Amino acid sequence: MAYFAKREQVTTLPCPDCAKPLTIARSCFEVFMLCPNCQKRFPLKPFIKQSDAAMEEFMENVYCNRI
Ligand SMILES: [Zn+2]
């Protein structure tokens, strides 16, 4: 049974530009916030303070995957 960590997770955080829910996503070495509506990327840092359960779970998976 293989487990694949998600590369993207929808959060409840609103986009700074359009207020639609942001997606947290990762590439090989970075994690960022992505707005599917504006197609914009935002740096993760300003959002960490407001992170919701979905984001926290995603971050845990990111760190586990470094093994
Ligand atoms: Zn947006």
PDB file of the backbone (N, CA, C, O) and the ligand in Angstrom, with CONECT records:
HET     ZN  A 101       1
ATOM      1  N   MET A   1       0.845  -1.194   0.000  1.00  0.00           N
ATOM      2  CA  MET A   1       0.000   0.000   0.000  1.00  0.00           C
ATOM      3  C   MET A   1       0.883   1.249   0.000  1.00  0.00           C
ATOM      4  O   MET A   1       1.557   1.549   0.985  1.00  0.00           O
ATOM      5  N   ALA A   2       0.867   1.941  -1.082  1.00  0.00           N
ATOM      6  CA  ALA A   2       1.711   3.135  -1.196  1.00  0.00           C
ATOM      7  C   ALA A   2       0.963   4.361  -0.700  1.00  0.00           C
ATOM      8  O   ALA A   2      -0.242   4.511  -0.903  1.00  0.00           O
ATOM      9  N   TYR A   3       1.702   5.212  -0.058  1.00  0.00           N
ATOM     10  CA  TYR A   3       1.103   6.457   0.389  1.00  0.00           C
ATOM     11  C   TYR A   3       1.788   7.615  -0.321  1.00  0.00           C
ATOM     12  O   TYR A   3       3.003   7.784  -0.225  1.00  0.00           O
ATOM     13  N   PHE A   4       1.017   8.390  -1.018  1.00  0.00           N
ATOM     14  CA  PHE A   4       1.567   9.559  -1.694  1.00  0.00           C
ATOM     15  C   PHE A   4       1.086  10.812  -0.976  1.00  0.00           C
ATOM     16  O   PHE A   4      -0.113  11.078  -0.895  1.00  0.00           O
ATOM     17  N   ALA A   5       2.023  11.564  -0.467  1.00  0.00           N
ATOM     18  CA  ALA A   5       1.657  12.830   0.154  1.00  0.00           C
ATOM     19  C   ALA A   5       1.152  13.774  -0.929  1.00  0.00           C
ATOM     20  O   ALA A   5       1.647  13.794  -2.056  1.00  0.00           O
ATOM     21  N   LYS A   6       0.180  14.529  -0.555  1.00  0.00           N
ATOM     22  CA  LYS A   6      -0.373  15.474  -1.517  1.00  0.00           C
ATOM     23  C   LYS A   6       0.635  16.558  -1.846  1.00  0.00           C
ATOM     24  O   LYS A   6       1.425  16.976  -0.999  1.00  0.00           O
ATOM     25  N   ARG A   7       0.594  16.990  -3.055  1.00  0.00           N
ATOM     26  CA  ARG A   7       1.446  18.108  -3.467  1.00  0.00           C
ATOM     27  C   ARG A   7       0.699  19.432  -3.316  1.00  0.00           C
ATOM     28  O   ARG A   7       1.302  20.505  -3.324  1.00  0.00           O
ATOM     29  N   GLU A   8      -0.601  19.337  -3.182  1.00  0.00           N
ATOM     30  CA  GLU A   8      -1.417  20.535  -3.033  1.00  0.00           C
ATOM     31  C   GLU A   8      -2.531  20.261  -2.042  1.00  0.00           C
ATOM     32  O   GLU A   8      -3.033  19.142  -1.934  1.00  0.00           O
ATOM     33  N   GLN A   9      -2.904  21.303  -1.325  1.00  0.00           N
ATOM     34  CA  GLN A   9      -3.982  21.151  -0.355  1.00  0.00           C
ATOM     35  C   GLN A   9      -4.767  22.460  -0.319  1.00  0.00           C
ATOM     36  O   GLN A   9      -4.185  23.533  -0.161  1.00  0.00           O
ATOM     37  N   VAL A  10      -6.067  22.371  -0.462  1.00  0.00           N
ATOM     38  CA  VAL A  10      -6.883  23.581  -0.390  1.00  0.00           C
ATOM     39  C   VAL A  10      -6.987  24.011   1.070  1.00  0.00           C
ATOM     40  O   VAL A  10      -7.241  23.186   1.948  1.00  0.00           O
ATOM     41  N   THR A  11      -6.795  25.281   1.324  1.00  0.00           N
ATOM     42  CA  THR A  11      -6.883  25.810   2.682  1.00  0.00           C
ATOM     43  C   THR A  11      -8.118  26.698   2.809  1.00  0.00           C
ATOM     44  O   THR A  11      -8.869  26.879   1.851  1.00  0.00           O
ATOM     45  N   THR A  12      -8.312  27.238   3.988  1.00  0.00           N
ATOM     46  CA  THR A  12      -9.430  28.162   4.188  1.00  0.00           C
ATOM     47  C   THR A  12      -8.947  29.612   4.159  1.00  0.00           C
ATOM     48  O   THR A  12      -9.731  30.536   4.377  1.00  0.00           O
ATOM     49  N   LEU A  13      -7.656  29.807   3.889  1.00  0.00           N
ATOM     50  CA  LEU A  13      -7.131  31.166   3.874  1.00  0.00           C
ATOM     51  C   LEU A  13      -7.530  31.886   2.584  1.00  0.00           C
ATOM     52  O   LEU A  13      -7.417  31.327   1.493  1.00  0.00           O
ATOM     53  N   PRO A  14      -7.990  33.108   2.714  1.00  0.00           N
ATOM     54  CA  PRO A  14      -8.408  33.837   1.517  1.00  0.00           C
ATOM     55  C   PRO A  14      -7.233  34.431   0.757  1.00  0.00           C
ATOM     56  O   PRO A  14      -6.224  34.813   1.349  1.00  0.00           O
ATOM     57  N   CYS A  15      -7.375  34.503  -0.543  1.00  0.00           N
ATOM     58  CA  CYS A  15      -6.381  35.152  -1.388  1.00  0.00           C
ATOM     59  C   CYS A  15      -6.366  36.652  -1.074  1.00  0.00           C
ATOM     60  O   CYS A  15      -7.429  37.261  -0.949  1.00  0.00           O
ATOM     61  N   PRO A  16      -5.182  37.255  -0.945  1.00  0.00           N
ATOM     62  CA  PRO A  16      -5.108  38.693  -0.674  1.00  0.00           C
ATOM     63  C   PRO A  16      -5.715  39.531  -1.799  1.00  0.00           C
ATOM     64  O   PRO A  16      -6.137  40.665  -1.570  1.00  0.00           O
ATOM     65  N   ASP A  17      -5.760  38.989  -2.987  1.00  0.00           N
ATOM     66  CA  ASP A  17      -6.271  39.743  -4.128  1.00  0.00           C
ATOM     67  C   ASP A  17      -7.756  39.531  -4.397  1.00  0.00           C
ATOM     68  O   ASP A  17      -8.477  40.492  -4.664  1.00  0.00           O
ATOM     69  N   CYS A  18      -8.224  38.281  -4.330  1.00  0.00           N
ATOM     70  CA  CYS A  18      -9.604  38.020  -4.746  1.00  0.00           C
ATOM     71  C   CYS A  18     -10.439  37.367  -3.646  1.00  0.00           C
ATOM     72  O   CYS A  18     -11.640  37.157  -3.819  1.00  0.00           O
ATOM     73  N   ALA A  19      -9.805  37.046  -2.512  1.00  0.00           N
ATOM     74  CA  ALA A  19     -10.505  36.460  -1.364  1.00  0.00           C
ATOM     75  C   ALA A  19     -11.042  35.047  -1.592  1.00  0.00           C
ATOM     76  O   ALA A  19     -11.806  34.539  -0.771  1.00  0.00           O
ATOM     77  N   LYS A  20     -10.661  34.423  -2.671  1.00  0.00           N
ATOM     78  CA  LYS A  20     -11.009  33.013  -2.888  1.00  0.00           C
ATOM     79  C   LYS A  20     -10.031  32.153  -2.073  1.00  0.00           C
ATOM     80  O   LYS A  20      -8.925  32.598  -1.766  1.00  0.00           O
ATOM     81  N   PRO A  21     -10.432  30.934  -1.725  1.00  0.00           N
ATOM     82  CA  PRO A  21      -9.537  30.102  -0.911  1.00  0.00           C
ATOM     83  C   PRO A  21      -8.225  29.797  -1.625  1.00  0.00           C
ATOM     84  O   PRO A  21      -8.202  29.449  -2.805  1.00  0.00           O
ATOM     85  N   LEU A  22      -7.148  29.935  -0.884  1.00  0.00           N
ATOM     86  CA  LEU A  22      -5.824  29.639  -1.431  1.00  0.00           C
ATOM     87  C   LEU A  22      -5.519  28.154  -1.304  1.00  0.00           C
ATOM     88  O   LEU A  22      -6.076  27.457  -0.456  1.00  0.00           O
ATOM     89  N   THR A  23      -4.641  27.697  -2.150  1.00  0.00           N
ATOM     90  CA  THR A  23      -4.126  26.333  -2.091  1.00  0.00           C
ATOM     91  C   THR A  23      -2.679  26.413  -1.616  1.00  0.00           C
ATOM     92  O   THR A  23      -1.919  27.281  -2.045  1.00  0.00           O
ATOM     93  N   ILE A  24      -2.312  25.505  -0.734  1.00  0.00           N
ATOM     94  CA  ILE A  24      -0.896  25.422  -0.366  1.00  0.00           C
ATOM     95  C   ILE A  24      -0.289  24.342  -1.256  1.00  0.00           C
ATOM     96  O   ILE A  24      -0.868  23.270  -1.433  1.00  0.00           O
ATOM     97  N   ALA A  25       0.866  24.634  -1.804  1.00  0.00           N
ATOM     98  CA  ALA A  25       1.471  23.706  -2.751  1.00  0.00           C
ATOM     99  C   ALA A  25       2.968  23.645  -2.522  1.00  0.00           C
ATOM    100  O   ALA A  25       3.560  24.542  -1.921  1.00  0.00           O
ATOM    101  N   ARG A  26       3.566  22.580  -3.008  1.00  0.00           N
ATOM    102  CA  ARG A  26       5.016  22.495  -2.856  1.00  0.00           C
ATOM    103  C   ARG A  26       5.656  22.005  -4.136  1.00  0.00           C
ATOM    104  O   ARG A  26       5.076  21.233  -4.900  1.00  0.00           O
ATOM    105  N   SER A  27       6.860  22.477  -4.342  1.00  0.00           N
ATOM    106  CA  SER A  27       7.704  21.914  -5.381  1.00  0.00           C
ATOM    107  C   SER A  27       8.778  21.144  -4.627  1.00  0.00           C
ATOM    108  O   SER A  27       8.591  20.841  -3.448  1.00  0.00           O
ATOM    109  N   CYS A  28       9.873  20.825  -5.253  1.00  0.00           N
ATOM    110  CA  CYS A  28      10.891  20.015  -4.572  1.00  0.00           C
ATOM    111  C   CYS A  28      11.378  20.643  -3.273  1.00  0.00           C
ATOM    112  O   CYS A  28      11.484  19.963  -2.252  1.00  0.00           O
ATOM    113  N   PHE A  29      11.672  21.928  -3.311  1.00  0.00           N
ATOM    114  CA  PHE A  29      12.324  22.527  -2.154  1.00  0.00           C
ATOM    115  C   PHE A  29      11.602  23.702  -1.548  1.00  0.00           C
ATOM    116  O   PHE A  29      12.060  24.268  -0.556  1.00  0.00           O
ATOM    117  N   GLU A  30      10.481  24.078  -2.127  1.00  0.00           N
ATOM    118  CA  GLU A  30       9.790  25.222  -1.545  1.00  0.00           C
ATOM    119  C   GLU A  30       8.297  24.954  -1.421  1.00  0.00           C
ATOM    120  O   GLU A  30       7.706  24.166  -2.160  1.00  0.00           O
ATOM    121  N   VAL A  31       7.720  25.648  -0.451  1.00  0.00           N
ATOM    122  CA  VAL A  31       6.283  25.569  -0.244  1.00  0.00           C
ATOM    123  C   VAL A  31       5.749  26.973  -0.461  1.00  0.00           C
ATOM    124  O   VAL A  31       6.362  27.947  -0.025  1.00  0.00           O
ATOM    125  N   PHE A  32       4.631  27.081  -1.120  1.00  0.00           N
ATOM    126  CA  PHE A  32       4.074  28.404  -1.388  1.00  0.00           C
ATOM    127  C   PHE A  32       2.558  28.324  -1.415  1.00  0.00           C
ATOM    128  O   PHE A  32       1.982  27.237  -1.455  1.00  0.00           O
ATOM    129  N   MET A  33       1.928  29.471  -1.393  1.00  0.00           N
ATOM    130  CA  MET A  33       0.489  29.556  -1.490  1.00  0.00           C
ATOM    131  C   MET A  33       0.149  29.893  -2.930  1.00  0.00           C
ATOM    132  O   MET A  33       0.829  30.687  -3.582  1.00  0.00           O
ATOM    133  N   LEU A  34      -0.922  29.269  -3.411  1.00  0.00           N
ATOM    134  CA  LEU A  34      -1.280  29.424  -4.806  1.00  0.00           C
ATOM    135  C   LEU A  34      -2.750  29.801  -4.879  1.00  0.00           C
ATOM    136  O   LEU A  34      -3.577  29.201  -4.192  1.00  0.00           O
ATOM    137  N   CYS A  35      -3.083  30.782  -5.698  1.00  0.00           N
ATOM    138  CA  CYS A  35      -4.487  31.115  -5.896  1.00  0.00           C
ATOM    139  C   CYS A  35      -4.943  30.544  -7.221  1.00  0.00           C
ATOM    140  O   CYS A  35      -4.477  30.976  -8.276  1.00  0.00           O
ATOM    141  N   PRO A  36      -5.857  29.567  -7.183  1.00  0.00           N
ATOM    142  CA  PRO A  36      -6.324  28.960  -8.429  1.00  0.00           C
ATOM    143  C   PRO A  36      -7.127  29.952  -9.276  1.00  0.00           C
ATOM    144  O   PRO A  36      -7.247  29.784 -10.490  1.00  0.00           O
ATOM    145  N   ASN A  37      -7.664  30.964  -8.641  1.00  0.00           N
ATOM    146  CA  ASN A  37      -8.472  31.950  -9.351  1.00  0.00           C
ATOM    147  C   ASN A  37      -7.603  32.978 -10.085  1.00  0.00           C
ATOM    148  O   ASN A  37      -7.808  33.228 -11.273  1.00  0.00           O
ATOM    149  N   CYS A  38      -6.638  33.572  -9.380  1.00  0.00           N
ATOM    150  CA  CYS A  38      -5.748  34.568 -10.006  1.00  0.00           C
ATOM    151  C   CYS A  38      -4.567  33.921 -10.706  1.00  0.00           C
ATOM    152  O   CYS A  38      -3.880  34.570 -11.495  1.00  0.00           O
ATOM    153  N   GLN A  39      -4.321  32.628 -10.422  1.00  0.00           N
ATOM    154  CA  GLN A  39      -3.132  31.950 -10.941  1.00  0.00           C
ATOM    155  C   GLN A  39      -1.865  32.616 -10.413  1.00  0.00           C
ATOM    156  O   GLN A  39      -0.853  32.682 -11.109  1.00  0.00           O
ATOM    157  N   LYS A  40      -1.929  33.102  -9.190  1.00  0.00           N
ATOM    158  CA  LYS A  40      -0.774  33.769  -8.598  1.00  0.00           C
ATOM    159  C   LYS A  40      -0.191  32.916  -7.497  1.00  0.00           C
ATOM    160  O   LYS A  40      -0.886  32.137  -6.846  1.00  0.00           O
ATOM    161  N   ARG A  41       1.106  33.084  -7.307  1.00  0.00           N
ATOM    162  CA  ARG A  41       1.803  32.434  -6.201  1.00  0.00           C
ATOM    163  C   ARG A  41       2.107  33.475  -5.147  1.00  0.00           C
ATOM    164  O   ARG A  41       2.420  34.622  -5.466  1.00  0.00           O
ATOM    165  N   PHE A  42       2.016  33.081  -3.913  1.00  0.00           N
ATOM    166  CA  PHE A  42       2.377  33.975  -2.831  1.00  0.00           C
ATOM    167  C   PHE A  42       3.377  33.259  -1.936  1.00  0.00           C
ATOM    168  O   PHE A  42       3.284  32.045  -1.755  1.00  0.00           O
ATOM    169  N   PRO A  43       4.334  33.995  -1.373  1.00  0.00           N
ATOM    170  CA  PRO A  43       5.263  33.353  -0.444  1.00  0.00           C
ATOM    171  C   PRO A  43       4.516  32.859   0.787  1.00  0.00           C
ATOM    172  O   PRO A  43       3.537  33.464   1.223  1.00  0.00           O
ATOM    173  N   LEU A  44       4.984  31.771   1.327  1.00  0.00           N
ATOM    174  CA  LEU A  44       4.286  31.132   2.446  1.00  0.00           C
ATOM    175  C   LEU A  44       4.357  31.952   3.732  1.00  0.00           C
ATOM    176  O   LEU A  44       3.402  31.981   4.508  1.00  0.00           O
ATOM    177  N   LYS A  45       5.476  32.608   3.950  1.00  0.00           N
ATOM    178  CA  LYS A  45       5.750  33.230   5.235  1.00  0.00           C
ATOM    179  C   LYS A  45       4.617  34.077   5.827  1.00  0.00           C
ATOM    180  O   LYS A  45       4.244  33.861   6.980  1.00  0.00           O
ATOM    181  N   PRO A  46       4.064  35.026   5.082  1.00  0.00           N
ATOM    182  CA  PRO A  46       3.020  35.867   5.692  1.00  0.00           C
ATOM    183  C   PRO A  46       1.779  35.080   6.097  1.00  0.00           C
ATOM    184  O   PRO A  46       0.965  35.576   6.876  1.00  0.00           O
ATOM    185  N   PHE A  47       1.622  33.862   5.581  1.00  0.00           N
ATOM    186  CA  PHE A  47       0.413  33.090   5.852  1.00  0.00           C
ATOM    187  C   PHE A  47       0.581  32.132   7.026  1.00  0.00           C
ATOM    188  O   PHE A  47      -0.404  31.607   7.546  1.00  0.00           O
ATOM    189  N   ILE A  48       1.810  31.905   7.440  1.00  0.00           N
ATOM    190  CA  ILE A  48       2.046  30.900   8.479  1.00  0.00           C
ATOM    191  C   ILE A  48       1.312  31.240   9.777  1.00  0.00           C
ATOM    192  O   ILE A  48       0.768  30.360  10.442  1.00  0.00           O
ATOM    193  N   LYS A  49       1.305  32.520  10.123  1.00  0.00           N
ATOM    194  CA  LYS A  49       0.636  32.947  11.355  1.00  0.00           C
ATOM    195  C   LYS A  49      -0.844  32.588  11.368  1.00  0.00           C
ATOM    196  O   LYS A  49      -1.415  32.313  12.424  1.00  0.00           O
ATOM    197  N   GLN A  50      -1.461  32.592  10.191  1.00  0.00           N
ATOM    198  CA  GLN A  50      -2.899  32.332  10.120  1.00  0.00           C
ATOM    199  C   GLN A  50      -3.190  30.901   9.657  1.00  0.00           C
ATOM    200  O   GLN A  50      -4.324  30.591   9.290  1.00  0.00           O
ATOM    201  N   SER A  51      -2.195  30.043   9.670  1.00  0.00           N
ATOM    202  CA  SER A  51      -2.389  28.727   9.062  1.00  0.00           C
ATOM    203  C   SER A  51      -3.514  27.941   9.721  1.00  0.00           C
ATOM    204  O   SER A  51      -3.673  27.971  10.941  1.00  0.00           O
ATOM    205  N   ASP A  52      -4.276  27.251   8.919  1.00  0.00           N
ATOM    206  CA  ASP A  52      -5.396  26.453   9.406  1.00  0.00           C
ATOM    207  C   ASP A  52      -4.985  24.981   9.507  1.00  0.00           C
ATOM    208  O   ASP A  52      -3.834  24.631   9.246  1.00  0.00           O
ATOM    209  N   ALA A  53      -5.913  24.147   9.879  1.00  0.00           N
ATOM    210  CA  ALA A  53      -5.604  22.728  10.084  1.00  0.00           C
ATOM    211  C   ALA A  53      -5.106  22.069   8.804  1.00  0.00           C
ATOM    212  O   ALA A  53      -4.199  21.237   8.845  1.00  0.00           O
ATOM    213  N   ALA A  54      -5.687  22.432   7.682  1.00  0.00           N
ATOM    214  CA  ALA A  54      -5.284  21.839   6.406  1.00  0.00           C
ATOM    215  C   ALA A  54      -3.828  22.171   6.097  1.00  0.00           C
ATOM    216  O   ALA A  54      -3.065  21.322   5.636  1.00  0.00           O
ATOM    217  N   MET A  55      -3.458  23.423   6.360  1.00  0.00           N
ATOM    218  CA  MET A  55      -2.070  23.834   6.127  1.00  0.00           C
ATOM    219  C   MET A  55      -1.100  23.120   7.045  1.00  0.00           C
ATOM    220  O   MET A  55      -0.032  22.674   6.625  1.00  0.00           O
ATOM    221  N   GLU A  56      -1.492  23.018   8.316  1.00  0.00           N
ATOM    222  CA  GLU A  56      -0.596  22.369   9.268  1.00  0.00           C
ATOM    223  C   GLU A  56      -0.352  20.911   8.900  1.00  0.00           C
ATOM    224  O   GLU A  56       0.769  20.410   8.995  1.00  0.00           O
ATOM    225  N   GLU A  57      -1.412  20.247   8.482  1.00  0.00           N
ATOM    226  CA  GLU A  57      -1.289  18.851   8.083  1.00  0.00           C
ATOM    227  C   GLU A  57      -0.378  18.733   6.861  1.00  0.00           C
ATOM    228  O   GLU A  57       0.455  17.831   6.776  1.00  0.00           O
ATOM    229  N   PHE A  58      -0.550  19.648   5.934  1.00  0.00           N
ATOM    230  CA  PHE A  58       0.264  19.649   4.721  1.00  0.00           C
ATOM    231  C   PHE A  58       1.742  19.839   5.057  1.00  0.00           C
ATOM    232  O   PHE A  58       2.609  19.149   4.520  1.00  0.00           O
ATOM    233  N   MET A  59       2.014  20.794   5.963  1.00  0.00           N
ATOM    234  CA  MET A  59       3.393  21.070   6.345  1.00  0.00           C
ATOM    235  C   MET A  59       4.034  19.852   6.998  1.00  0.00           C
ATOM    236  O   MET A  59       5.205  19.558   6.759  1.00  0.00           O
ATOM    237  N   GLU A  60       3.271  19.150   7.817  1.00  0.00           N
ATOM    238  CA  GLU A  60       3.811  17.944   8.452  1.00  0.00           C
ATOM    239  C   GLU A  60       4.231  16.943   7.398  1.00  0.00           C
ATOM    240  O   GLU A  60       5.288  16.322   7.510  1.00  0.00           O
ATOM    241  N   ASN A  61       3.409  16.783   6.375  1.00  0.00           N
ATOM    242  CA  ASN A  61       3.732  15.848   5.306  1.00  0.00           C
ATOM    243  C   ASN A  61       4.962  16.283   4.537  1.00  0.00           C
ATOM    244  O   ASN A  61       5.772  15.453   4.124  1.00  0.00           O
ATOM    245  N   VAL A  62       5.101  17.594   4.344  1.00  0.00           N
ATOM    246  CA  VAL A  62       6.267  18.107   3.644  1.00  0.00           C
ATOM    247  C   VAL A  62       7.530  17.698   4.374  1.00  0.00           C
ATOM    248  O   VAL A  62       8.492  17.232   3.763  1.00  0.00           O
ATOM    249  N   TYR A  63       7.521  17.876   5.692  1.00  0.00           N
ATOM    250  CA  TYR A  63       8.734  17.554   6.436  1.00  0.00           C
ATOM    251  C   TYR A  63       8.993  16.052   6.474  1.00  0.00           C
ATOM    252  O   TYR A  63      10.147  15.627   6.410  1.00  0.00           O
ATOM    253  N   CYS A  64       7.966  15.259   6.575  1.00  0.00           N
ATOM    254  CA  CYS A  64       8.146  13.802   6.590  1.00  0.00           C
ATOM    255  C   CYS A  64       8.754  13.317   5.281  1.00  0.00           C
ATOM    256  O   CYS A  64       9.526  12.359   5.264  1.00  0.00           O
ATOM    257  N   ASN A  65       8.404  13.982   4.188  1.00  0.00           N
ATOM    258  CA  ASN A  65       8.854  13.550   2.878  1.00  0.00           C
ATOM    259  C   ASN A  65      10.321  13.799   2.603  1.00  0.00           C
ATOM    260  O   ASN A  65      10.863  13.315   1.610  1.00  0.00           O
ATOM    261  N   ARG A  66      10.959  14.545   3.470  1.00  0.00           N
ATOM    262  CA  ARG A  66      12.371  14.846   3.240  1.00  0.00           C
ATOM    263  C   ARG A  66      13.243  13.620   3.493  1.00  0.00           C
ATOM    264  O   ARG A  66      14.418  13.619   3.125  1.00  0.00           O
ATOM    265  N   ILE A  67      12.701  12.592   4.107  1.00  0.00           N
ATOM    266  CA  ILE A  67      13.486  11.411   4.448  1.00  0.00           C
ATOM    267  C   ILE A  67      13.933  10.666   3.184  1.00  0.00           C
ATOM    268  O   ILE A  67      14.608   9.641   3.279  1.00  0.00           O
TER     269      ILE A  67
HETATM  270 ZN    ZN A 101      -6.761  35.263  -5.980  1.00  0.00          ZN2+
END
